[in-house]
């Protein structure tokens, strides 16, 4: 244990980079500066009060940024979690163990923050379980209702002071504790979003359907993010309870909107931007409340709104684009460390930061790497070769000896009495390139949705290598060995090319890395990230995308986006690959190149392919056998030449007389 700790801290010391820590340094510098002023008696009370508001507001804003910016879910009741922490933590600190608080106030505050955070996280779980399974704006509605429930309960609870609120213990140095909590929050959130788990979270944000098809456990990640966000909101509430009288009116809808404004103005994917926004908005609100008193108090909201409009215009006005690009925080930081960076040898970053959507898309493409405080040890690259390339999942004798890779029996589905597909019987052997064709609306994509768990069959079953997968979840089906592409390309546009492929490796057991390993950057984390990056590079090399791997996927031309989608599907190590109209929108040259690519995939990766396609030249050129669907039923099956010459097929699909 001792040797492991020494090795860990030795690697931190050896690979420390100031450039990755500039945001921590700035926050720590302010904390030290104001702490010195406070200890010497030169910190005014009003300034201390402002610092207290800034720290708990920044913690709350960063926690909301995790949900809104990185997960892509809208929460309108985030202040309720802060209220839970303020009431529960403050009550425990002031009334339950008051003598302990008087004897050791700092320890008492830490205990209260843990209690308040855990209580908020628990309610985050209770609210998230039903709400996060819903689509659209339902989470916003549920969190809004939850906020009103929390406010009403505390407002009518005599234990917590009812409408008058509750006086709690006041710790004079709470702003110092607030700075420390803010640094911890930044560390956890930043390392989370720049990790294996962070890729999965942002994949869910960019395209939940594609994320599910990659085997990502969407429900787990949504709950994890929501609970973590609620936990830090609860901690912010305990900080608040040490600075103000705790009253239910504070944690209403309007305060949740204020925090949301901080996130939006700061940049929903920028932790540093959100903190700057929290500082600016808190300072503006405080100054306006101080200056505009008496009859002028009514102008506070008007002036505040005008200032916010000005900030929005500054952030988005096209005429100020060059100014923002020249003087933004990232550019200035890059200039500070330019000499040091140019002197250092250029190497492939092992830390999982390439293509991280913490800033705008344009900035990502201009900045190929966003290093964290600790870059990976050089020795990790050597260790990566020790990791298994692909440990085959244990399969039963029945699966190993299965005659068909895919077998369906009377597969079908009905929607409200309308039969979409019925009686689908497929038997696809290992290594086959099998075509599924038919007119538009024949039910081809519906079959794919049945085979990947998007829909549950109402009749029949399907088997992969002899293993029954009917009724399994998308995640379980992907783990069993079925991967797919989509008719309309579903890549993660705000991620780099290589991170798209690394998302496909998420579900593979040899790349398992716990959340704790990712956040605390243990050697296991670096070994995993290095191995995943090398495997992703191998796949991209096959498709000719390795040299541009750090570009944004959304900037690729159509043909290369198709290749990337296939590479990402192959990263899941499937035994059956489903390609849904891969040649759609391609010109003849691109189609020919795609045909060569599909053959290469089948031969190099030893994968069976089921293909939906309307291009008969492609179908006849690469497919071994075909099934034709018409009105949801099988019209013909067999060898390509026989099927395409079948009079019924010609009449129904090819337009013959």
Secondary structure, DSSP 8 states (H G I E B T S, - for coil): -HHHHHHHHHHHHHTB-SGGGHHHHHHHHHHHHHHHHHHTT-S-HHHHHHHHHHHHHHHHHHHHHIIIIII----S-HHHHHHHHHHHHHHIIIIISHHHHHH-HHHHHHHHHHHHHHHHHHHHHHHHHHHTTS-TTHHHHHHHHHHHHHHHHHHT-GGGTGGG-B-----TTHHHHHHHHHHHHHHHHHHHHTSHHHHHHHHHHH-HHHHHHTT--HHHHHHHHHHHHHHHHHHHHHHHHTTS-B-GGGGSHHHHHHHHHHHHHH-TT-HHHHHHHHHHHHHHHHHHHHHS-GGGGGGHHHHHHHHHHHHHHHHH-GGGHHHHHHHSHHHHHHHHTHHHHHHS------SS-TT--SS-HHHHHH------SB---THHHHHHTTS-S-------HHHHT-S-SEEEEEEEEEETTEEEEEEE--EE-TT-EEEEEESTTSSHHHHHHHHTTSS--SEEEEEETTEE-TT--HHHHHHHTEEE--SS----TTSBHHHHHHHHTTT-GGG---HHHHHHT-HHHHHHHHHHHHHHHHHHHHTT-GGGTTSBGGGS-HHHHHHHHHHHHHTT--SEEEEESTTTT--HHHHHHHHHHHHHHHHHTT-EEEEE-S-HHHHHHH-SEEEEEETTEEEEEEEHHHHHT-HHHIIIII---
